[in-house]
Amino acid sequence: MSTTAMMQPGNVVETPANDPVIVITRAFDAPRALIFKCYTQPERMVHFWGPHGSTTPVCEIDLRVGGLWRTVMRFASGHEYGYTSVYLEITPPERIVYRDAPDGWGGGLEGLPPPMLHSTIALTEEGGRTTVTVTVRCPTIEFRDEQVKRGFAEMVKVGNDRLAEYLKTL
């Protein structure tokens, strides 16, 4: 299996040649339970979610299988980008699995169209240091490559950088 890996400070981004996934790995100097809280509590997530120069004025989390996670990122230009996900699996403090949902989705798993992005956040801890592995499964390799070209992996990398900075304040 051939993999394209891009090393970025603190981040490793992999796009396997024969699998439509993006895998982004980053280690943090923080315990796993704290990082899990950062990904599951709106009052924490607003400090790091999204690219540089953006804010997250809306972050709603219903942390249960079938529950919604909705964010709106606001950019300096005033442009806003909203995104809704549905939780598929929650295993504190080690794993969160979610997928995209149509705008305005009311929650639950019944009747969802096929996902465009199916994401897993896996957290492993060793010696007080936590490795976060984000695996995003796309419907096709072409779709994955288009997402990478559009900056998806870069946005996750920036979010990781912002999370590292936020963790220093806790």
N, C-alpha and C positions, 0 to 999 in steps of 0.2 A: 504494500500500500504506500503510495507516494503522498507526502503531505507537504503543503506549503506552510512554513512556520515563519512568523514575523516576530522577532524579538523587539520589544519596546521596553523602556525602563520599567521594571517591575512586572511587565505583562508578557505573556506568550500567547500568540494568536495562531491557531492551526486551522487549515482548511484542507482536509484529506481529499485526494484526487478522485476517489471513487465513492465518497459518502457526502451527502448534501448537508453537512454540519459545519458550524463555526464553533471552535472550542477556544475559550479565552481563560487563561489561568493567571492568578495573581496571589501572592502570599502577603499577609498582613501581620503586623506585630500586635495582635489582639486575640483574646480568647474567642472560640467559636460561638459561644452563647451570646456574646455581645454583637458579633457580626450578624448572627441570625436575627437579633432584635433590630438591627439597622435595616435589614431587608423586609421586616414585617411590621414595623411600627411607623405610621405616617409621620409622627413628630421627629423621627430620626431620618427617615428617607428623604425628606425635603431638603436636607443639608447637602446631599451628594448626587441625587438622581438627575441625570441629564448632562448635556455638554457644557463647557465653559461658557459663561455669559448668559446662561439660562437660569430661570428660577422655576420652582414647581409650586405654583399657587394652589393646585388641587392635587391631593394625594389621599385617596380613599381606599381603605383595605378592609375587606371582610374575610378574615383569615380562617377559612374552612374550605373543604372540598366543595366545589361548585360556587364558592364565594367569588366576588369580583375584586379586582385590583384596578383602580382607575387613576391615571395621572394626566395632568395637563402641564406641559412645559411652556414657559413664556420666554420669548427672546427679546433682546434689546430693541428690535424693530417694532415690537408689539405683537408680532405673529405668535400664535399659539398652536401647539400640536398636542392633541389628546390621544390617549391610547388606553384601551380596555383589555384586560386579561381575565381569565377564569382559572382559579386554582384547581389542579388535578390531584395533587398529592402534597401533604405537608407533614414532614417528619422532623420535629424540633430535636436538637438544633442542627441537624445534618443535611436536610434536603428540602427543597421547594421546587415543585414542578407546576408549570402553568402554560397556558397557550393563549393566543390572541382570540378576541371575541369581537363581533360586530359592534359598531358604535350604537349605544343605546341598549345593549343586551341587558336583560333583567336579572341574569344570574342563572345558575344551574347548568347542568351538562346536557340535558335533553334538547335535541334539535339544533345543536351547534353545527355550522358548516365545517368542512375539513379545515384544519389549521393551516395558516401560512407560516407561522413561527411557533414551534413547540420548544419550550425552554426548561432547562434544569439547572438549578443552582445547587451545587454540592459543596459542603464545607467539611474539611478535615483538619483536625488540630494535632499538633505535635509540639510539645514543649512551650505551650502558651502562644504559639504562632499558628495562624489559620490560613490554609490554602483554600481559595475560592475558585471553583471550576465552573464556568458558565458554558453549557452546551446548548446551542440553538440549532434545532433540526428544521430544515426548510423542505418544501415539497420536491425541489429538483436542484441539481448542481448549478444549473443556469440561474435559477432564482437566488440561490445562495451567493453566487459570484456577483450578481447585480447588487445585492444588499451590501456586500463588502465594498464594492465600487462606490456605492452611495454613502459610505462612511459608517455603517452600522458598527463594525468592530472598533473603529476609532472612538465612537460615542461611548461604547462600553469601557474602553481603556480610560477615557477621560473621567467617566463615572468612578472607576476604580481609583484614579488619582485623587479625585475629590473625596472619596470614602477614606482613603489613607490620611488625608488632611483632617477630615472631621474626627476620625478616631483619636487624633492627637489632642483634641479638645475635651475628650471624655475622661 
